[in-house]
C-alpha cells in the first residue's frame, strides 16, 4: 500500500525540518543548567533575580523559560516571560 503525501505538505515539512535544525545549532552556544549554576557561583554572570531586578522587570512577571547563551562573546540571558497583562515576550538581557 502506497502512502501519498499531498504536495502542499512537502514545503511545510521541509521548512519545519530546517527550522528545527537551525534551532539546534543556535542552542549549541548556550549553557546547560549546571554550567549556569557554576557561572553564577563563580561570579562570571549575575543571578537571574539580579538581572531581572537590574532591568526593572516586575516581580509579578511569570518566567516561562530561561537560557544563558553566548551572544558574540558576551553571555546573555534569553528569557521568555508572561507579563501580568497576559503578553508573552522574549527578553535578551546582559548576564555579566
CORBELKA-V899051 format. One record per residue. N is the residue number from 1. PHI is phi in radians with two decimals (* if undefined). OMEGA is omega in radians with two decimals (999 if undefined). D_FIRST is the distance of its C-alpha to the first C-alpha in Angstrom with 2 decimals. Layout:
BEGIN
n=N phi=PHI omega=OMEGA d_first=D_FIRST
n=N phi=PHI omega=OMEGA d_first=D_FIRST
END
This chain:
BEGIN
n=1 phi=* omega=-3.07 d_first=0.00
n=2 phi=-1.71 omega=3.10 d_first=3.76
n=3 phi=-1.69 omega=3.13 d_first=6.60
n=4 phi=-1.81 omega=3.08 d_first=9.70
n=5 phi=-1.86 omega=3.11 d_first=13.10
n=6 phi=-0.99 omega=-3.07 d_first=16.00
n=7 phi=-1.01 omega=-3.11 d_first=18.51
n=8 phi=-1.22 omega=3.13 d_first=21.30
n=9 phi=-1.43 omega=-3.11 d_first=19.87
n=10 phi=-1.07 omega=3.11 d_first=19.94
n=11 phi=-1.08 omega=3.12 d_first=23.78
n=12 phi=-1.11 omega=3.13 d_first=24.04
n=13 phi=-1.11 omega=3.13 d_first=21.99
n=14 phi=-1.12 omega=3.13 d_first=24.08
n=15 phi=-1.09 omega=3.12 d_first=27.27
n=16 phi=-1.12 omega=3.12 d_first=26.56
n=17 phi=-1.09 omega=-3.14 d_first=25.88
n=18 phi=-1.16 omega=-3.14 d_first=29.09
n=19 phi=-1.19 omega=3.09 d_first=31.16
n=20 phi=-1.17 omega=3.12 d_first=30.20
n=21 phi=-1.15 omega=3.12 d_first=31.11
n=22 phi=-1.15 omega=3.12 d_first=34.35
n=23 phi=-1.09 omega=3.10 d_first=35.20
n=24 phi=-1.14 omega=3.12 d_first=34.96
n=25 phi=-1.18 omega=-3.13 d_first=37.24
n=26 phi=-1.17 omega=-3.13 d_first=39.68
n=27 phi=-1.36 omega=-3.11 d_first=39.95
n=28 phi=-1.07 omega=-3.11 d_first=40.81
n=29 phi=-1.61 omega=-3.13 d_first=44.43
n=30 phi=-1.74 omega=3.13 d_first=44.72
n=31 phi=-1.43 omega=3.02 d_first=46.57
n=32 phi=-1.48 omega=-3.05 d_first=45.09
n=33 phi=-1.01 omega=-3.13 d_first=46.96
n=34 phi=-1.14 omega=3.12 d_first=49.21
n=35 phi=-1.14 omega=3.09 d_first=50.16
n=36 phi=-1.13 omega=3.12 d_first=51.03
n=37 phi=-1.04 omega=3.13 d_first=53.24
n=38 phi=-1.11 omega=-3.13 d_first=54.93
n=39 phi=-1.15 omega=3.09 d_first=55.55
n=40 phi=-1.20 omega=-3.12 d_first=57.13
n=41 phi=-1.07 omega=-3.11 d_first=59.20
n=42 phi=-1.45 omega=-3.13 d_first=60.51
n=43 phi=1.49 omega=3.13 d_first=61.37
n=44 phi=-1.15 omega=3.08 d_first=59.04
n=45 phi=-2.31 omega=3.08 d_first=57.52
n=46 phi=-1.40 omega=3.07 d_first=58.70
n=47 phi=-1.20 omega=3.10 d_first=57.14
n=48 phi=-1.03 omega=-3.14 d_first=54.73
n=49 phi=-1.04 omega=-3.14 d_first=57.44
n=50 phi=-1.17 omega=3.14 d_first=59.98
n=51 phi=-1.14 omega=3.13 d_first=57.71
n=52 phi=-1.11 omega=3.12 d_first=56.88
n=53 phi=-1.10 omega=-3.14 d_first=60.58
n=54 phi=-1.10 omega=-3.14 d_first=61.65
n=55 phi=-1.50 omega=3.13 d_first=59.22
n=56 phi=1.27 omega=3.12 d_first=60.57
n=57 phi=-1.35 omega=-3.12 d_first=57.28
n=58 phi=-1.00 omega=3.13 d_first=57.99
n=59 phi=-1.12 omega=3.10 d_first=57.84
n=60 phi=-1.52 omega=3.14 d_first=55.82
n=61 phi=-1.25 omega=-3.14 d_first=52.96
n=62 phi=-1.49 omega=3.11 d_first=49.84
n=63 phi=-1.50 omega=-3.13 d_first=48.29
n=64 phi=-1.62 omega=3.10 d_first=44.50
n=65 phi=-2.80 omega=-3.10 d_first=43.94
n=66 phi=-2.46 omega=2.99 d_first=46.10
n=67 phi=-2.37 omega=2.95 d_first=45.66
n=68 phi=-2.04 omega=-3.03 d_first=48.35
n=69 phi=-2.33 omega=3.03 d_first=47.39
n=70 phi=-1.37 omega=3.12 d_first=49.17
n=71 phi=-2.16 omega=-3.13 d_first=49.81
n=72 phi=1.16 omega=3.13 d_first=51.51
n=73 phi=1.59 omega=3.12 d_first=53.60
n=74 phi=-2.05 omega=3.10 d_first=54.41
n=75 phi=-1.43 omega=-3.14 d_first=52.83
n=76 phi=-2.29 omega=2.96 d_first=51.75
n=77 phi=-1.52 omega=2.97 d_first=50.40
n=78 phi=-1.90 omega=-2.96 d_first=47.26
n=79 phi=-2.20 omega=2.98 d_first=47.41
n=80 phi=-1.62 omega=-3.09 d_first=45.27
n=81 phi=-2.25 omega=3.00 d_first=47.60
n=82 phi=-2.08 omega=-3.10 d_first=47.66
n=83 phi=-1.26 omega=3.10 d_first=51.07
n=84 phi=-0.97 omega=3.12 d_first=52.93
n=85 phi=-1.28 omega=-3.12 d_first=52.23
n=86 phi=1.71 omega=3.14 d_first=48.48
n=87 phi=-1.40 omega=3.06 d_first=47.80
n=88 phi=-1.60 omega=-3.12 d_first=45.49
n=89 phi=-2.45 omega=2.98 d_first=46.71
n=90 phi=-1.90 omega=3.13 d_first=46.14
n=91 phi=-1.93 omega=2.99 d_first=49.41
n=92 phi=-2.17 omega=-3.06 d_first=50.29
n=93 phi=-2.17 omega=3.12 d_first=53.64
n=94 phi=-1.04 omega=-3.11 d_first=55.71
n=95 phi=-1.59 omega=-3.03 d_first=55.59
n=96 phi=-1.79 omega=999 d_first=58.73
END
